């Protein structure tokens, strides 16, 4: 087995085991990462997206969306670290509401671009991604079902990692090292 395959499969298996054992930590980590992503997304909207179309209504909508993203992202990163465990649960629901509102505002801003020559596919994809992330946070919310789903994901990753290690190990046994022999036409004529 190649060392890189072993490391990847072992890493997947270890990650799955850690998720299985510590599901609440991984939910908290998702909240933290989504909070950082919200800050980055807000800065991106503020610096890049707002300047795409020179219309006061569009710029205002994007400015509101950017500031909203930065504030919610900062709150979801700083507040749970400062207060305690109960804030993680609250911040998941705040992030879900934020993602849904950001997607709605985003779809509205895309509709403002309809009369322009600007390609809107990227923005539609962005807003669909926000909706999917909101659904993912709803699924892993820290109630019993969320913990169960996170543990199920961890178990699946652990089993897949072990399965991949096993497959790679047994498939390597069946590899035959062959030597390539160059047969020239002169050698073939002398054998007859």
Buried (B, 14 or more C-beta within 10 A) or exposed (E): BEEEBBEBBBEBBEBBBBBBEBBBEBBBEBBBEBBBBBBEBBBBBBEEBBEBBEBEEBBEBBBBBBEBBBBBBBBBBEBBEEEEEEBBBBBBEBBBEBBBBBBBBBBBBBEBBEEEEEEBEEBEEBBEBBBEBBEEBBEBBBEEEBBEBBBEBBBBBBBBBBEBBEEBEEEEEEEEEEEEEEEEEEEEEEEE
